[in-house]
Amino acid sequence: MKYLVISCSLKGASRSRLMARKAFEALEAAGHQAEFLDLRDHPLPLCDGDQAYNDPQVEFWKGRISGAGGILLGLPVYNYDINAASKNLVELTGRSWEGKAVGFLCAAGGQASYMSVMNLACDLMLDFRCLIVPRFVYATKHDFSGEAISNPDITARVEELAGALVKVSRALE
């Protein structure tokens, strides 16, 4: 089974990208076939409900998502919600998410936004019958130092989430 880890941040120095990279490394270290993709490297047009669906990048993302058995999303949290690029990805790729196991790695400035991922989780569950890994990683700016995760508990939780994604994905086979 193939796993996909997506960094949804459009910011250069991204904490959610650091966690996504760590999750990708954990999957590979455990011997799983995994791919790391970054929305910065494969930008999408804004969903307009019309012509945006014809963009070649939309087909690229649909193919990668369809081909994965489990997906981890590295999500930045801005203003008490996940970033718009994350929702845009789901809007444009739609049914390619059907039946996937999905987990979340969230990075925010403070503790108050820990529920920010729930709207996306509900959308994926109800619209596309995704099975959401029931634990996600939520980290704040205090868990990082420069370009690294400095809190060992966060590192352990990222690795644990990668393992949980594998278990949940296998249960869907």
Secondary structure by P-SEA (a helix, b strand, c coil): cbbbbbbcccccccaaaaaaaaaaaaaaaacccbbbbbcccccccccccccccccaaaaaaaaaaaaccbbbbbcccccccccaaaaaaaaaacccccbbbbbbbbbcccccccccaaaaaaaaaaccccccccbbbbbccccccccccccaaaaaaaaaaaaaaaaaaaaac
